[in-house]
């Protein structure tokens, strides 16, 4: 599905990471250099940061890969954190979120607020 929808010529490596805690997950996708034209992790970080600048619930950060990324980091929130790291021209992008909050139910409330003209974060 990811290959078909995005038009990629090769299936990406998609890695959802869950554990034995109540809520929270991390989802990672690798971007080899042939997908990015050799842009590398820093350029991808800059692009994602610019795209999500000013978003209430989304943050983007760069990592050198030395710290742990706990999957339950955003548990109990409507936040999504995108972490970009890489080696050479290959990049790994990991999103951490509360799958019971930022998942479909949180998105539904957020979208309803926007459509009805309420504050985006009302009730979240």
Biopython code that builds the backbone (N, CA, C, O; Angstrom):
import numpy as np
from Bio.PDB.StructureBuilder import StructureBuilder

atoms = [
    (1, "UNK", "N", (0.819, -1.187, 0.000)),
    (1, "UNK", "CA", (0.000, 0.000, 0.000)),
    (1, "UNK", "C", (0.868, 1.257, 0.000)),
    (1, "UNK", "O", (0.603, 2.187, -0.762)),
    (2, "UNK", "N", (1.903, 1.297, 0.847)),
    (2, "UNK", "CA", (2.767, 2.482, 0.883)),
    (2, "UNK", "C", (3.439, 2.700, -0.473)),
    (2, "UNK", "O", (3.581, 3.838, -0.918)),
    (3, "UNK", "N", (3.847, 1.629, -1.120)),
    (3, "UNK", "CA", (4.489, 1.732, -2.425)),
    (3, "UNK", "C", (3.508, 2.253, -3.468)),
    (3, "UNK", "O", (3.849, 3.136, -4.255)),
    (4, "UNK", "N", (2.308, 1.717, -3.477)),
    (4, "UNK", "CA", (1.295, 2.119, -4.456)),
    (4, "UNK", "C", (0.898, 3.580, -4.284)),
    (4, "UNK", "O", (0.885, 4.337, -5.255)),
    (5, "UNK", "N", (0.575, 3.981, -3.061)),
    (5, "UNK", "CA", (0.069, 5.333, -2.805)),
    (5, "UNK", "C", (1.135, 6.392, -3.087)),
    (5, "UNK", "O", (0.824, 7.458, -3.620)),
    (6, "UNK", "N", (2.382, 6.106, -2.733)),
    (6, "UNK", "CA", (3.444, 7.109, -2.879)),
    (6, "UNK", "C", (4.137, 7.064, -4.231)),
    (6, "UNK", "O", (4.843, 8.002, -4.600)),
    (7, "UNK", "N", (3.937, 5.971, -4.978)),
    (7, "UNK", "CA", (4.600, 5.849, -6.269)),
    (7, "UNK", "C", (6.046, 5.405, -6.171)),
    (7, "UNK", "O", (6.799, 5.518, -7.139)),
    (8, "UNK", "N", (6.442, 4.898, -5.006)),
    (8, "UNK", "CA", (7.815, 4.421, -4.843)),
    (8, "UNK", "C", (8.053, 3.201, -5.728)),
    (8, "UNK", "O", (7.130, 2.434, -6.001)),
    (9, "UNK", "N", (9.269, 3.031, -6.166)),
    (9, "UNK", "CA", (9.593, 1.897, -7.019)),
    (9, "UNK", "C", (9.995, 0.670, -6.222)),
    (9, "UNK", "O", (10.196, -0.404, -6.789)),
    (10, "UNK", "N", (10.112, 0.822, -4.911)),
    (10, "UNK", "CA", (10.500, -0.281, -4.043)),
    (10, "UNK", "C", (9.807, -0.101, -2.699)),
    (10, "UNK", "O", (9.651, 1.026, -2.228)),
    (11, "UNK", "N", (9.393, -1.190, -2.085)),
    (11, "UNK", "CA", (8.698, -1.123, -0.800)),
    (11, "UNK", "C", (9.630, -0.612, 0.303)),
    (11, "UNK", "O", (10.728, -1.142, 0.472)),
    (12, "UNK", "N", (9.200, 0.426, 1.067)),
    (12, "UNK", "CA", (10.037, 0.922, 2.165)),
    (12, "UNK", "C", (9.997, -0.035, 3.353)),
    (12, "UNK", "O", (9.098, -0.868, 3.468)),
    (13, "UNK", "N", (10.979, 0.100, 4.224)),
    (13, "UNK", "CA", (10.980, -0.678, 5.458)),
    (13, "UNK", "C", (10.152, 0.100, 6.473)),
    (13, "UNK", "O", (10.522, 1.206, 6.866)),
    (14, "UNK", "N", (9.044, -0.472, 6.890)),
    (14, "UNK", "CA", (8.087, 0.163, 7.797)),
    (14, "UNK", "C", (8.103, -0.640, 9.085)),
    (14, "UNK", "O", (7.855, -1.845, 9.062)),
    (15, "UNK", "N", (8.394, 0.017, 10.228)),
    (15, "UNK", "CA", (8.574, -0.704, 11.477)),
    (15, "UNK", "C", (7.738, -0.084, 12.596)),
    (15, "UNK", "O", (8.189, 0.870, 13.230)),
    (16, "UNK", "N", (6.517, -0.605, 12.859)),
    (16, "UNK", "CA", (5.775, -0.147, 14.038)),
    (16, "UNK", "C", (6.349, -0.836, 15.280)),
    (16, "UNK", "O", (6.560, -2.049, 15.283)),
    (17, "UNK", "N", (6.596, -0.064, 16.318)),
    (17, "UNK", "CA", (7.221, -0.596, 17.526)),
    (17, "UNK", "C", (6.264, -0.398, 18.695)),
    (17, "UNK", "O", (5.924, 0.734, 19.039)),
    (18, "UNK", "N", (5.831, -1.494, 19.302)),
    (18, "UNK", "CA", (4.969, -1.438, 20.474)),
    (18, "UNK", "C", (5.594, -2.285, 21.568)),
    (18, "UNK", "O", (6.522, -3.052, 21.311)),
    (19, "UNK", "N", (5.094, -2.150, 22.775)),
    (19, "UNK", "CA", (5.640, -2.900, 23.906)),
    (19, "UNK", "C", (4.496, -3.220, 24.859)),
    (19, "UNK", "O", (3.328, -3.060, 24.505)),
    (20, "UNK", "N", (4.823, -3.668, 26.055)),
    (20, "UNK", "CA", (3.801, -4.116, 27.001)),
    (20, "UNK", "C", (3.338, -3.005, 27.945)),
    (20, "UNK", "O", (3.123, -3.252, 29.132)),
    (21, "UNK", "N", (3.185, -1.799, 27.433)),
    (21, "UNK", "CA", (2.617, -0.723, 28.225)),
    (21, "UNK", "C", (1.259, -0.359, 27.654)),
    (21, "UNK", "O", (0.915, -0.723, 26.530)),
    (22, "UNK", "N", (0.507, 0.359, 28.447)),
    (22, "UNK", "CA", (-0.897, 0.624, 28.121)),
    (22, "UNK", "C", (-1.085, 1.377, 26.813)),
    (22, "UNK", "O", (-1.947, 1.020, 26.010)),
    (23, "UNK", "N", (-0.292, 2.407, 26.592)),
    (23, "UNK", "CA", (-0.471, 3.192, 25.385)),
    (23, "UNK", "C", (0.836, 3.830, 24.956)),
    (23, "UNK", "O", (1.749, 4.033, 25.756)),
    (24, "UNK", "N", (0.898, 4.135, 23.692)),
    (24, "UNK", "CA", (2.077, 4.742, 23.092)),
    (24, "UNK", "C", (2.717, 3.808, 22.087)),
    (24, "UNK", "O", (2.747, 2.592, 22.276)),
    (25, "UNK", "N", (3.227, 4.395, 21.016)),
    (25, "UNK", "CA", (3.936, 3.583, 20.039)),
    (25, "UNK", "C", (4.890, 4.447, 19.244)),
    (25, "UNK", "O", (4.786, 5.673, 19.223)),
    (26, "UNK", "N", (5.818, 3.775, 18.595)),
    (26, "UNK", "CA", (6.747, 4.425, 17.683)),
    (26, "UNK", "C", (6.622, 3.721, 16.341)),
    (26, "UNK", "O", (6.515, 2.497, 16.279)),
    (27, "UNK", "N", (6.637, 4.493, 15.283)),
    (27, "UNK", "CA", (6.593, 3.940, 13.940)),
    (27, "UNK", "C", (7.760, 4.526, 13.161)),
    (27, "UNK", "O", (7.928, 5.743, 13.095)),
    (28, "UNK", "N", (8.557, 3.656, 12.577)),
    (28, "UNK", "CA", (9.751, 4.098, 11.852)),
    (28, "UNK", "C", (9.675, 3.700, 10.390)),
    (28, "UNK", "O", (9.142, 2.649, 10.035)),
    (29, "UNK", "N", (10.222, 4.565, 9.557)),
    (29, "UNK", "CA", (10.344, 4.293, 8.126)),
    (29, "UNK", "C", (11.759, 4.681, 7.723)),
    (29, "UNK", "O", (12.236, 5.766, 8.058)),
    (30, "UNK", "N", (12.426, 3.785, 7.001)),
    (30, "UNK", "CA", (13.760, 4.094, 6.489)),
    (30, "UNK", "C", (13.643, 4.701, 5.100)),
    (30, "UNK", "O", (12.775, 4.329, 4.309)),
    (31, "UNK", "N", (14.529, 5.635, 4.826)),
    (31, "UNK", "CA", (14.598, 6.266, 3.517)),
    (31, "UNK", "C", (16.014, 6.120, 2.985)),
    (31, "UNK", "O", (16.886, 6.926, 3.311)),
    (32, "UNK", "N", (16.252, 5.091, 2.160)),
    (32, "UNK", "CA", (17.576, 4.957, 1.559)),
    (32, "UNK", "C", (17.853, 6.111, 0.597)),
    (32, "UNK", "O", (16.928, 6.785, 0.143)),
    (33, "UNK", "N", (19.102, 6.327, 0.297)),
    (33, "UNK", "CA", (19.493, 7.484, -0.513)),
    (33, "UNK", "C", (18.810, 7.524, -1.879)),
    (33, "UNK", "O", (18.600, 8.610, -2.421)),
    (34, "UNK", "N", (18.457, 6.363, -2.455)),
    (34, "UNK", "CA", (17.799, 6.410, -3.762)),
    (34, "UNK", "C", (16.394, 6.992, -3.683)),
    (34, "UNK", "O", (15.859, 7.408, -4.711)),
    (35, "UNK", "N", (15.771, 7.037, -2.499)),
    (35, "UNK", "CA", (14.460, 7.677, -2.325)),
    (35, "UNK", "C", (14.583, 9.184, -2.195)),
    (35, "UNK", "O", (13.690, 9.925, -2.608)),
    (36, "UNK", "N", (15.675, 9.632, -1.629)),
    (36, "UNK", "CA", (15.810, 11.052, -1.286)),
    (36, "UNK", "C", (16.740, 11.809, -2.224)),
    (36, "UNK", "O", (16.963, 13.006, -2.043)),
    (37, "UNK", "N", (17.273, 11.135, -3.204)),
    (37, "UNK", "CA", (18.217, 11.795, -4.095)),
    (37, "UNK", "C", (19.498, 12.154, -3.377)),
    (37, "UNK", "O", (20.213, 13.070, -3.783)),
    (38, "UNK", "N", (19.790, 11.419, -2.292)),
    (38, "UNK", "CA", (21.011, 11.681, -1.527)),
    (38, "UNK", "C", (20.905, 12.871, -0.599)),
    (38, "UNK", "O", (21.924, 13.399, -0.155)),
    (39, "UNK", "N", (19.676, 13.310, -0.292)),
    (39, "UNK", "CA", (19.492, 14.507, 0.542)),
    (39, "UNK", "C", (20.075, 14.329, 1.928)),
    (39, "UNK", "O", (20.618, 15.288, 2.476)),
    (40, "UNK", "N", (19.990, 13.162, 2.516)),
    (40, "UNK", "CA", (20.527, 12.924, 3.841)),
    (40, "UNK", "C", (19.608, 13.392, 4.951)),
    (40, "UNK", "O", (18.651, 14.131, 4.721)),
    (41, "UNK", "N", (19.920, 12.947, 6.164)),
    (41, "UNK", "CA", (19.061, 13.183, 7.324)),
    (41, "UNK", "C", (18.897, 14.662, 7.662)),
    (41, "UNK", "O", (17.796, 15.097, 7.999)),
    (42, "UNK", "N", (19.960, 15.427, 7.578)),
    (42, "UNK", "CA", (19.858, 16.844, 7.952)),
    (42, "UNK", "C", (18.917, 17.602, 7.020)),
    (42, "UNK", "O", (18.144, 18.443, 7.478)),
    (43, "UNK", "N", (18.972, 17.321, 5.741)),
    (43, "UNK", "CA", (18.077, 17.988, 4.780)),
    (43, "UNK", "C", (16.629, 17.554, 4.997)),
    (43, "UNK", "O", (15.714, 18.372, 4.910)),
    (44, "UNK", "N", (16.423, 16.274, 5.279)),
    (44, "UNK", "CA", (15.073, 15.784, 5.550)),
    (44, "UNK", "C", (14.535, 16.416, 6.831)),
    (44, "UNK", "O", (13.365, 16.795, 6.895)),
    (45, "UNK", "N", (15.379, 16.528, 7.840)),
    (45, "UNK", "CA", (14.986, 17.208, 9.081)),
    (45, "UNK", "C", (14.566, 18.653, 8.790)),
    (45, "UNK", "O", (13.523, 19.101, 9.266)),
    (46, "UNK", "N", (15.357, 19.370, 8.026)),
    (46, "UNK", "CA", (15.042, 20.762, 7.699)),
    (46, "UNK", "C", (13.709, 20.864, 6.948)),
    (46, "UNK", "O", (12.909, 21.762, 7.211)),
    (47, "UNK", "N", (13.481, 19.944, 6.019)),
    (47, "UNK", "CA", (12.253, 19.961, 5.231)),
    (47, "UNK", "C", (11.037, 19.676, 6.104)),
    (47, "UNK", "O", (10.026, 20.372, 6.010)),
    (48, "UNK", "N", (11.132, 18.649, 6.958)),
    (48, "UNK", "CA", (10.020, 18.326, 7.851)),
    (48, "UNK", "C", (9.784, 19.439, 8.866)),
    (48, "UNK", "O", (8.637, 19.761, 9.177)),
    (49, "UNK", "N", (10.858, 20.027, 9.382)),
    (49, "UNK", "CA", (10.723, 21.135, 10.344)),
    (49, "UNK", "C", (9.993, 22.310, 9.723)),
    (49, "UNK", "O", (9.123, 22.906, 10.358)),
    (50, "UNK", "N", (10.334, 22.647, 8.496)),
    (50, "UNK", "CA", (9.666, 23.756, 7.812)),
    (50, "UNK", "C", (8.201, 23.420, 7.545)),
    (50, "UNK", "O", (7.328, 24.274, 7.700)),
    (51, "UNK", "N", (7.935, 22.187, 7.148)),
    (51, "UNK", "CA", (6.563, 21.787, 6.834)),
    (51, "UNK", "C", (5.664, 21.842, 8.073)),
    (51, "UNK", "O", (4.515, 22.273, 7.982)),
    (52, "UNK", "N", (6.174, 21.412, 9.220)),
    (52, "UNK", "CA", (5.363, 21.348, 10.432)),
    (52, "UNK", "C", (5.552, 22.547, 11.365)),
    (52, "UNK", "O", (5.045, 22.539, 12.487)),
    (53, "UNK", "N", (6.263, 23.556, 10.924)),
    (53, "UNK", "CA", (6.476, 24.749, 11.747)),
    (53, "UNK", "C", (5.134, 25.348, 12.145)),
    (53, "UNK", "O", (4.258, 25.540, 11.302)),
    (54, "UNK", "N", (4.976, 25.639, 13.420)),
    (54, "UNK", "CA", (3.759, 26.261, 13.910)),
    (54, "UNK", "C", (2.627, 25.296, 14.214)),
    (54, "UNK", "O", (1.569, 25.719, 14.680)),
    (55, "UNK", "N", (2.824, 24.023, 13.965)),
    (55, "UNK", "CA", (1.775, 23.045, 14.281)),
    (55, "UNK", "C", (1.670, 22.870, 15.788)),
    (55, "UNK", "O", (2.686, 22.742, 16.470)),
    (56, "UNK", "N", (0.477, 22.863, 16.299)),
    (56, "UNK", "CA", (0.223, 22.790, 17.738)),
    (56, "UNK", "C", (0.651, 21.462, 18.351)),
    (56, "UNK", "O", (1.167, 21.447, 19.468)),
    (57, "UNK", "N", (0.453, 20.355, 17.655)),
    (57, "UNK", "CA", (0.653, 19.039, 18.243)),
    (57, "UNK", "C", (1.829, 18.256, 17.658)),
    (57, "UNK", "O", (2.065, 17.115, 18.056)),
    (58, "UNK", "N", (2.564, 18.848, 16.729)),
    (58, "UNK", "CA", (3.639, 18.107, 16.066)),
    (58, "UNK", "C", (4.963, 18.826, 16.266)),
    (58, "UNK", "O", (5.073, 20.030, 16.032)),
    (59, "UNK", "N", (5.970, 18.072, 16.704)),
    (59, "UNK", "CA", (7.326, 18.603, 16.809)),
    (59, "UNK", "C", (8.249, 17.712, 15.992)),
    (59, "UNK", "O", (8.010, 16.514, 15.841)),
    (60, "UNK", "N", (9.302, 18.317, 15.471)),
    (60, "UNK", "CA", (10.298, 17.590, 14.690)),
    (60, "UNK", "C", (11.650, 17.852, 15.325)),
    (60, "UNK", "O", (11.993, 18.992, 15.637)),
    (61, "UNK", "N", (12.415, 16.783, 15.512)),
    (61, "UNK", "CA", (13.749, 16.970, 16.085)),
    (61, "UNK", "C", (14.744, 16.079, 15.375)),
    (61, "UNK", "O", (14.385, 15.081, 14.751)),
    (62, "UNK", "N", (16.002, 16.464, 15.486)),
    (62, "UNK", "CA", (17.102, 15.702, 14.887)),
    (62, "UNK", "C", (17.793, 14.918, 15.984)),
    (62, "UNK", "O", (17.930, 15.408, 17.105)),
    (63, "UNK", "N", (18.223, 13.723, 15.679)),
    (63, "UNK", "CA", (18.931, 12.892, 16.642)),
    (63, "UNK", "C", (20.186, 12.328, 16.002)),
    (63, "UNK", "O", (20.206, 11.988, 14.819)),
    (64, "UNK", "N", (21.223, 12.239, 16.806)),
    (64, "UNK", "CA", (22.440, 11.585, 16.310)),
    (64, "UNK", "C", (22.373, 10.072, 16.521)),
    (64, "UNK", "O", (23.320, 9.354, 16.200)),
    (65, "UNK", "N", (21.248, 9.592, 17.062)),
    (65, "UNK", "CA", (21.048, 8.163, 17.250)),
    (65, "UNK", "C", (21.604, 7.611, 18.543)),
    (65, "UNK", "O", (21.599, 6.398, 18.752)),
    (66, "UNK", "N", (22.083, 8.479, 19.413)),
    (66, "UNK", "CA", (22.723, 7.987, 20.640)),
    (66, "UNK", "C", (21.747, 7.806, 21.802)),
    (66, "UNK", "O", (22.072, 7.114, 22.767)),
    (67, "UNK", "N", (20.562, 8.409, 21.735)),
    (67, "UNK", "CA", (19.621, 8.286, 22.851)),
    (67, "UNK", "C", (18.532, 7.275, 22.532)),
    (67, "UNK", "O", (18.301, 6.932, 21.372)),
    (68, "UNK", "N", (17.873, 6.808, 23.572)),
    (68, "UNK", "CA", (16.761, 5.881, 23.413)),
    (68, "UNK", "C", (15.507, 6.661, 23.040)),
    (68, "UNK", "O", (15.323, 7.805, 23.457)),
    (69, "UNK", "N", (14.662, 6.037, 22.260)),
    (69, "UNK", "CA", (13.371, 6.622, 21.916)),
    (69, "UNK", "C", (12.293, 5.737, 22.529)),
    (69, "UNK", "O", (11.910, 4.727, 21.938)),
    (70, "UNK", "N", (11.806, 6.104, 23.700)),
    (70, "UNK", "CA", (10.768, 5.318, 24.365)),
    (70, "UNK", "C", (9.453, 5.481, 23.616)),
    (70, "UNK", "O", (9.034, 6.595, 23.301)),
    (71, "UNK", "N", (8.811, 4.356, 23.338)),
    (71, "UNK", "CA", (7.575, 4.393, 22.560)),
    (71, "UNK", "C", (6.417, 5.025, 23.317)),
    (71, "UNK", "O", (5.485, 5.531, 22.692)),
    (72, "UNK", "N", (6.451, 5.011, 24.637)),
    (72, "UNK", "CA", (5.358, 5.600, 25.413)),
    (72, "UNK", "C", (5.662, 7.043, 25.832)),
    (72, "UNK", "O", (5.053, 7.553, 26.773)),
    (73, "UNK", "N", (6.580, 7.688, 25.157)),
    (73, "UNK", "CA", (7.018, 9.053, 25.447)),
    (73, "UNK", "C", (5.865, 10.050, 25.487)),
    (73, "UNK", "O", (5.828, 10.910, 26.368)),
    (74, "UNK", "N", (4.939, 9.953, 24.565)),
    (74, "UNK", "CA", (3.832, 10.911, 24.471)),
    (74, "UNK", "C", (2.523, 10.369, 25.025)),
    (74, "UNK", "O", (1.454, 10.887, 24.704)),
    (75, "UNK", "N", (2.596, 9.335, 25.851)),
    (75, "UNK", "CA", (1.381, 8.745, 26.417)),
    (75, "UNK", "C", (0.576, 9.811, 27.164)),
    (75, "UNK", "O", (1.131, 10.619, 27.908)),
    (76, "UNK", "N", (-0.725, 9.795, 26.954)),
    (76, "UNK", "CA", (-1.608, 10.739, 27.629)),
    (76, "UNK", "C", (-1.678, 12.099, 26.969)),
    (76, "UNK", "O", (-2.239, 13.034, 27.540)),
    (77, "UNK", "N", (-1.120, 12.227, 25.776)),
    (77, "UNK", "CA", (-1.145, 13.508, 25.072)),
    (77, "UNK", "C", (-1.730, 13.317, 23.684)),
    (77, "UNK", "O", (-1.996, 12.193, 23.257)),
    (78, "UNK", "N", (-1.923, 14.409, 22.996)),
    (78, "UNK", "CA", (-2.325, 14.393, 21.596)),
    (78, "UNK", "C", (-1.137, 14.774, 20.712)),
    (78, "UNK", "O", (-1.309, 15.140, 19.549)),
    (79, "UNK", "N", (0.066, 14.684, 21.276)),
    (79, "UNK", "CA", (1.271, 15.120, 20.576)),
    (79, "UNK", "C", (1.872, 14.017, 19.726)),
    (79, "UNK", "O", (1.737, 12.829, 20.021)),
    (80, "UNK", "N", (2.528, 14.434, 18.683)),
    (80, "UNK", "CA", (3.278, 13.552, 17.809)),
    (80, "UNK", "C", (4.672, 14.136, 17.684)),
    (80, "UNK", "O", (4.830, 15.313, 17.361)),
    (81, "UNK", "N", (5.675, 13.327, 17.938)),
    (81, "UNK", "CA", (7.055, 13.784, 17.783)),
    (81, "UNK", "C", (7.706, 13.002, 16.659)),
    (81, "UNK", "O", (7.694, 11.771, 16.658)),
    (82, "UNK", "N", (8.273, 13.721, 15.704)),
    (82, "UNK", "CA", (8.983, 13.108, 14.593)),
    (82, "UNK", "C", (10.476, 13.286, 14.850)),
    (82, "UNK", "O", (10.956, 14.405, 15.030)),
    (83, "UNK", "N", (11.201, 12.175, 14.864)),
    (83, "UNK", "CA", (12.644, 12.201, 15.075)),
    (83, "UNK", "C", (13.336, 11.719, 13.806)),
    (83, "UNK", "O", (13.012, 10.661, 13.268)),
    (84, "UNK", "N", (14.285, 12.509, 13.344)),
    (84, "UNK", "CA", (15.034, 12.184, 12.137)),
    (84, "UNK", "C", (16.471, 11.890, 12.526)),
    (84, "UNK", "O", (17.105, 12.677, 13.230)),
    (85, "UNK", "N", (16.985, 10.756, 12.068)),
    (85, "UNK", "CA", (18.399, 10.459, 12.256)),
    (85, "UNK", "C", (18.891, 9.726, 11.015)),
    (85, "UNK", "O", (18.091, 9.253, 10.207)),
    (86, "UNK", "N", (20.198, 9.635, 10.867)),
    (86, "UNK", "CA", (20.694, 8.982, 9.667)),
    (86, "UNK", "C", (22.150, 8.636, 9.739)),
    (86, "UNK", "O", (22.879, 9.049, 10.641)),
    (87, "UNK", "N", (22.552, 7.861, 8.753)),
    (87, "UNK", "CA", (23.946, 7.474, 8.576)),
    (87, "UNK", "C", (24.280, 7.707, 7.110)),
    (87, "UNK", "O", (23.747, 7.039, 6.224)),
    (88, "UNK", "N", (25.163, 8.657, 6.869)),
    (88, "UNK", "CA", (25.485, 8.997, 5.482)),
    (88, "UNK", "C", (24.263, 9.571, 4.796)),
    (88, "UNK", "O", (23.649, 10.518, 5.289)),
    (89, "UNK", "N", (23.912, 8.995, 3.656)),
    (89, "UNK", "CA", (22.760, 9.481, 2.903)),
    (89, "UNK", "C", (21.478, 8.730, 3.245)),
    (89, "UNK", "O", (20.416, 9.063, 2.719)),
    (90, "UNK", "N", (21.555, 7.712, 4.122)),
    (90, "UNK", "CA", (20.378, 6.945, 4.526)),
    (90, "UNK", "C", (19.763, 7.566, 5.774)),
    (90, "UNK", "O", (20.477, 8.013, 6.672)),
    (91, "UNK", "N", (18.442, 7.590, 5.823)),
    (91, "UNK", "CA", (17.726, 8.282, 6.896)),
    (91, "UNK", "C", (16.667, 7.379, 7.509)),
    (91, "UNK", "O", (16.033, 6.579, 6.820)),
    (92, "UNK", "N", (16.489, 7.525, 8.818)),
    (92, "UNK", "CA", (15.421, 6.851, 9.545)),
    (92, "UNK", "C", (14.552, 7.937, 10.165)),
    (92, "UNK", "O", (15.051, 8.826, 10.855)),
    (93, "UNK", "N", (13.239, 7.859, 9.912)),
    (93, "UNK", "CA", (12.285, 8.805, 10.496)),
    (93, "UNK", "C", (11.371, 8.007, 11.421)),
    (93, "UNK", "O", (10.738, 7.039, 10.998)),
    (94, "UNK", "N", (11.305, 8.423, 12.696)),
    (94, "UNK", "CA", (10.489, 7.742, 13.691)),
    (94, "UNK", "C", (9.467, 8.718, 14.251)),
    (94, "UNK", "O", (9.810, 9.833, 14.645)),
    (95, "UNK", "N", (8.210, 8.293, 14.285)),
    (95, "UNK", "CA", (7.142, 9.090, 14.882)),
    (95, "UNK", "C", (6.712, 8.412, 16.170)),
    (95, "UNK", "O", (6.435, 7.212, 16.189)),
    (96, "UNK", "N", (6.656, 9.195, 17.257)),
    (96, "UNK", "CA", (6.203, 8.667, 18.549)),
    (96, "UNK", "C", (4.926, 9.387, 18.940)),
    (96, "UNK", "O", (4.846, 10.615, 18.894)),
    (97, "UNK", "N", (3.921, 8.593, 19.329)),
    (97, "UNK", "CA", (2.626, 9.169, 19.676)),
    (97, "UNK", "C", (1.856, 8.199, 20.551)),
    (97, "UNK", "O", (2.199, 7.022, 20.660)),
    (98, "UNK", "N", (0.811, 8.716, 21.169)),
    (98, "UNK", "CA", (-0.077, 7.885, 21.974)),
    (98, "UNK", "C", (-1.138, 7.333, 21.035)),
    (98, "UNK", "O", (-2.026, 8.065, 20.599)),
    (99, "UNK", "N", (-1.051, 6.057, 20.724)),
    (99, "UNK", "CA", (-1.973, 5.467, 19.766)),
    (99, "UNK", "C", (-3.419, 5.479, 20.249)),
    (99, "UNK", "O", (-4.330, 5.293, 19.442)),
    (100, "UNK", "N", (-3.657, 5.693, 21.545)),
    (100, "UNK", "CA", (-5.020, 5.811, 22.049)),
    (100, "UNK", "C", (-5.473, 7.267, 22.106)),
    (100, "UNK", "O", (-6.662, 7.537, 22.275)),
    (101, "UNK", "N", (-4.547, 8.198, 21.967)),
    (101, "UNK", "CA", (-4.887, 9.619, 21.989)),
    (101, "UNK", "C", (-4.774, 10.220, 20.602)),
    (101, "UNK", "O", (-5.763, 10.690, 20.040)),
    (102, "UNK", "N", (-3.571, 10.206, 20.050)),
    (102, "UNK", "CA", (-3.339, 10.792, 18.729)),
    (102, "UNK", "C", (-3.914, 9.911, 17.624)),
    (102, "UNK", "O", (-3.958, 10.318, 16.463)),
    (103, "UNK", "N", (-4.345, 8.732, 17.975)),
    (103, "UNK", "CA", (-4.930, 7.831, 16.985)),
    (103, "UNK", "C", (-6.215, 8.396, 16.411)),
    (103, "UNK", "O", (-6.421, 9.609, 16.419)),
    (104, "UNK", "N", (-7.060, 7.543, 15.925)),
    (104, "UNK", "CA", (-8.276, 7.968, 15.223)),
    (104, "UNK", "C", (-9.185, 8.826, 16.085)),
    (104, "UNK", "O", (-9.774, 9.784, 15.584)),
    (105, "UNK", "N", (-9.316, 8.507, 17.376)),
    (105, "UNK", "CA", (-10.234, 9.278, 18.218)),
    (105, "UNK", "C", (-9.742, 10.707, 18.423)),
    (105, "UNK", "O", (-10.524, 11.654, 18.328)),
    (106, "UNK", "N", (-8.458, 10.866, 18.701)),
    (106, "UNK", "CA", (-7.897, 12.213, 18.871)),
    (106, "UNK", "C", (-7.959, 13.007, 17.582)),
    (106, "UNK", "O", (-8.258, 14.201, 17.595)),
    (107, "UNK", "N", (-7.676, 12.343, 16.459)),
    (107, "UNK", "CA", (-7.737, 13.019, 15.164)),
    (107, "UNK", "C", (-9.167, 13.452, 14.852)),
    (107, "UNK", "O", (-9.386, 14.527, 14.294)),
    (108, "UNK", "N", (-10.137, 12.616, 15.212)),
    (108, "UNK", "CA", (-11.534, 12.963, 14.958)),
    (108, "UNK", "C", (-11.941, 14.214, 15.729)),
    (108, "UNK", "O", (-12.586, 15.105, 15.176)),
    (109, "UNK", "N", (-11.564, 14.280, 17.007)),
    (109, "UNK", "CA", (-11.899, 15.459, 17.820)),
    (109, "UNK", "C", (-11.186, 16.685, 17.274)),
    (109, "UNK", "O", (-11.791, 17.750, 17.154)),
    (110, "UNK", "N", (-9.915, 16.548, 16.944)),
    (110, "UNK", "CA", (-9.140, 17.668, 16.409)),
    (110, "UNK", "C", (-9.756, 18.174, 15.103)),
    (110, "UNK", "O", (-9.921, 19.381, 14.930)),
    (111, "UNK", "N", (-10.091, 17.279, 14.195)),
    (111, "UNK", "CA", (-10.690, 17.689, 12.916)),
    (111, "UNK", "C", (-12.068, 18.311, 13.113)),
    (111, "UNK", "O", (-12.413, 19.284, 12.442)),
    (112, "UNK", "N", (-12.856, 17.754, 14.030)),
    (112, "UNK", "CA", (-14.170, 18.330, 14.321)),
    (112, "UNK", "C", (-14.011, 19.759, 14.838)),
    (112, "UNK", "O", (-14.754, 20.652, 14.430)),
    (113, "UNK", "N", (-13.052, 19.976, 15.728)),
    (113, "UNK", "CA", (-12.811, 21.328, 16.251)),
    (113, "UNK", "C", (-12.487, 22.307, 15.128)),
    (113, "UNK", "O", (-13.007, 23.422, 15.100)),
    (114, "UNK", "N", (-11.629, 21.889, 14.205)),
    (114, "UNK", "CA", (-11.234, 22.761, 13.099)),
    (114, "UNK", "C", (-12.443, 23.097, 12.224)),
    (114, "UNK", "O", (-12.664, 24.260, 11.886)),
    (115, "UNK", "N", (-13.221, 22.085, 11.863)),
    (115, "UNK", "CA", (-14.380, 22.283, 10.989)),
    (115, "UNK", "C", (-15.423, 23.181, 11.641)),
    (115, "UNK", "O", (-16.044, 24.005, 10.971)),
    (116, "UNK", "N", (-15.618, 23.021, 12.961)),
    (116, "UNK", "CA", (-16.642, 23.801, 13.668)),
    (116, "UNK", "C", (-16.154, 25.151, 14.163)),
    (116, "UNK", "O", (-16.918, 25.919, 14.746)),
    (117, "UNK", "N", (-14.863, 25.442, 13.925)),
    (117, "UNK", "CA", (-14.323, 26.737, 14.305)),
    (117, "UNK", "C", (-13.941, 26.858, 15.770)),
    (117, "UNK", "O", (-13.760, 27.967, 16.273)),
    (118, "UNK", "N", (-13.815, 25.732, 16.460)),
    (118, "UNK", "CA", (-13.368, 25.745, 17.853)),
    (118, "UNK", "C", (-11.846, 25.759, 17.913)),
    (118, "UNK", "O", (-11.176, 25.543, 16.903)),
    (119, "UNK", "N", (-11.306, 26.013, 19.099)),
    (119, "UNK", "CA", (-9.862, 25.902, 19.274)),
    (119, "UNK", "C", (-9.436, 24.482, 18.927)),
    (119, "UNK", "O", (-10.078, 23.518, 19.344)),
    (120, "UNK", "N", (-8.362, 24.355, 18.169)),
    (120, "UNK", "CA", (-7.914, 23.049, 17.679)),
    (120, "UNK", "C", (-7.718, 22.032, 18.806)),
    (120, "UNK", "O", (-7.934, 20.836, 18.612)),
    (121, "UNK", "N", (-7.309, 22.510, 19.977)),
    (121, "UNK", "CA", (-7.003, 21.595, 21.077)),
    (121, "UNK", "C", (-8.147, 21.421, 22.083)),
    (121, "UNK", "O", (-7.944, 20.814, 23.135)),
    (122, "UNK", "N", (-9.336, 21.938, 21.786)),
    (122, "UNK", "CA", (-10.463, 21.819, 22.707)),
    (122, "UNK", "C", (-10.809, 20.354, 22.933)),
    (122, "UNK", "O", (-11.034, 19.597, 21.988)),
    (123, "UNK", "N", (-10.847, 19.975, 24.189)),
    (123, "UNK", "CA", (-11.233, 18.610, 24.554)),
    (123, "UNK", "C", (-10.152, 17.566, 24.381)),
    (123, "UNK", "O", (-10.408, 16.376, 24.567)),
    (124, "UNK", "N", (-8.955, 17.984, 24.031)),
    (124, "UNK", "CA", (-7.885, 16.999, 23.830)),
    (124, "UNK", "C", (-6.930, 16.957, 25.006)),
    (124, "UNK", "O", (-5.973, 16.182, 24.997)),
]
sb = StructureBuilder()
sb.init_structure("model")
sb.init_model(0)
sb.init_chain("A")
sb.init_seg("    ")
for serial, (resi, resn, name, xyz) in enumerate(atoms, 1):
    if name == "N":
        sb.init_residue(resn, " ", resi, " ")
    sb.init_atom(name, np.array(xyz, "f"), 0.0, 1.0, " ", f" {name:<3s}", serial, name[0])
structure = sb.get_structure()
